[in-house]
Every structure is written in C-alpha cells, then in structure tokens.
Amino acid sequence: MEIRVESHALSTERGLLVAVLLNQPKSTSGARTRNAVTAAGRVLGYQTVELVNLYSEATHSMSELNLSATIDGWLDAREGISSALERATGVLGGWGVAGLTGKALHHQNEQVAWFRADALRVGLSYIWMVGGEPRHPSRWHQFVSDKYSRTTGGNFEGRIRQVLESVPISALRS
C-alpha cells in the first residue's frame, strides 16, 4: 500500500520510505498504523511511504498468527517486499518486538534474515526504527507518551522525531 506524504516546508525530499511491518490486521482498519508511518515519513522527509508485510495473510491477533502461520505466508510475502526494496530510498522497521512464539517466531526470524540480505543486496544500508528496535507503529504512541519520559514533549511528530534511530541493516538480529 503506497501513501503520498504531504510535506510542507521540507527542504529535501528523499523519495520512497518502505515500512516493513508484520502482517495486515483482519479486525481493524489499520488507520493508526498508516497514520504513524505517514508521520514518520513526513518527519524524515520522504515523499511517499509504502507498507509491506513480512507475513502475507491478515489475522485477527498475534495468537491467531502463532496458530495459523504457515511457511507459505512468509514465502508469499517476499516478492512484494523485494519489489518495494528495489524502489526504496529508505526503509523503516516496524514488525514488532514481541508476541510471536514457536514456529511463527522461527519463521519470522528466517524472514528477517532474508529481508536483511535482500535490503543489503539492493544497496540499502540503514533502517529507521523507533528506539532502535522494530516497534510496531500502532504502539508508537505508547512508547513516546509522557508516562515513560522518553521524549521531551510536543506533538506526535515531534516526539517520533526524537526517538527515530538509524540502525545499520547489517546489525539487524533475526
């Protein structure tokens, strides 16, 4: 899914930011995620953001993903990810930091290793992440809330600007 980012007063525009997420939601619209990724794209100066998923099938929850994730769902996602990476000028990691177990976790780790190799193959060397980890965008509002004192205040975009970190793709853990 490609989203045009309305950029106001940006001196440099960076092209396409590809956000790598876990999978599509089946029970929500995904608006919070799209809005957060769009805000990050705006903060970072990208013209467009595109969302891709490590797993190709929509689920209602992490529990359902843990129970139903087949190897095919991971492999089927690769073509779309690879195509997006070939057009990307930047990449953002947002597949989440917890929740998968068993075979689903094993497959996710293999997929992240594949993603790392493919991103390096196309010449991408850094990945943007919130707090240096691939936190899911639907959780960013919690990460930057006043409760944890990770940011010094301001609106959502200002807070996200404070916690976005550029991490070498080669350092990604699977």
N, C-alpha and C positions, 0 to 999 in steps of 0.2 A: 504494500500500500504506500503510495507516494503522496506526500503532503507538501504543498508550497508554503514556505515560511515567509510571512510578511516581515521584511526587515526595514526598519526605519532608522536612518542615520548611521548605517553601518558603512565604514569606510572601505572595507574589503569584504567581498563575498567569496566564500570558499567552495561553492558547488554543492555536491550531494553528500549528506551525512546519512550513513546506513546504520540504523539502530537494530542490533541483534538481540531479540527477545526470546522467550522460551516457547510459547505457543499461544494461539488465539483463544480468547475466552468464549465459552459457549453460553454463559448465563448473564453476561453484561455486554454493554456496547463497546467497551474498551476506550471510552472517551477520556477517562483520567490518564490512561497511558499515552494516548495520542497527544493530548494537551501537554503533558510533561515533556515528551520527546520534542514536540514543536518548540516549547520554551527553551529547551537545551540547544536546539538548532539555532534559534534566534540569538541566544547568549553567545554561542560560539561563532556566529557569523556565517552560517550556511544558508544557501538559497533554498534548498529543498531537503526534506528528510524522507527516508523510506524505511518502513518497518519490515523486517524479515524475522522468521522464527526458526529456532533450532529443531523444533518438532512440528510436523506439518498438520497435525489434526487438532481441532478445537476440543477442549474439555471443560467441564464444569468446575473442576477443582484440582489441586495438586494430588489429592487422594485418588481421584479418577485417573489422572495421568500415571501415577505409580502403578495402578492396577491394569491399565489398558495399553500402556506404551509398548508398541512392537518395534522391532528394528526397522520395519518398513517406514514408519512415520518419521524416523530420524533420517533415513537414507533419502526419502522422497523430498525432504526439505533442502537438500544440498544444491540442487540445480538452481533454485531461486536465490539462495544465499550467494552462490558463486557468481551468478549473473549480476546481482546487486554490488558485490565487492568489486567487480571489474569496472563498474561505473563510478564507484565511490571516490571521494577525495578525503573522506574521514569516516571513522566508524565509532559507534558508541555501544558499549556492552551493557545489557540490561536484562539478562536471563534469570536473575535472582540468585540469592546466596544460600537458600535453604529450602527444604521441603521434599526433595526427591530422595527416594530410598531404593534399595535393591537393584533390579535390572534397569529401571528407569534412570537411576543415578549412574550406573555403569555406562549406559548408552549416552547419557548426557556428557559424561567425561570424554568418551570417544568422539562425540560430536564437537566438543570444544577443541580437542586436539586437532581434529580435521579442519575446523574453522581457522585455528591459529596458522596452520600450514597453508591454507588457501589464501588467507589475508596477506601473509608474507610473500606468497607466490605472485600476487598482483601488485606488490610494492608498497603495501600499507605497513607502516612500522609502529604506529602508536594507536591506542584505543582510548577513548574517553570513558571514564567511569565515575560514578558518584562515590566519593570517599575511597577511591582506589579499588572498589570491588564492583562486580556486575549487578548491582542492586536493581530490582525491577522498578521501572518508572512509576508504577501505581503506588509504590511505597516511599517515593522520594519526599513527599510532603511530611511524612512522619520523621524521616531522617533529618530534615532541616528545621523541624519545629523547635520552638524555644525550650521545650522540655529537656533537650539534650545539650544545649549550649554549643552546638557545632558551628553555628553561624551567628553573625552579629546583628541580625535583624534585617528588616526590609521586606520587599515583596518576594514572591516565589522565585521569580527570575533572578533577583539579586542574591537570594540565598543559594540557588543552584549554582550560580557563577562562583560562589565561594567554595563549593565542595567538588566541582568537576575537576578531575585529575587526568592527566595524560600519562598512560602507562605503556611501556614497551609491549607490543603484542607478543614478542618472544618470551616475556616473563609470565604470560598467562598460565595459570595452573588449570589442569583438567580435573 
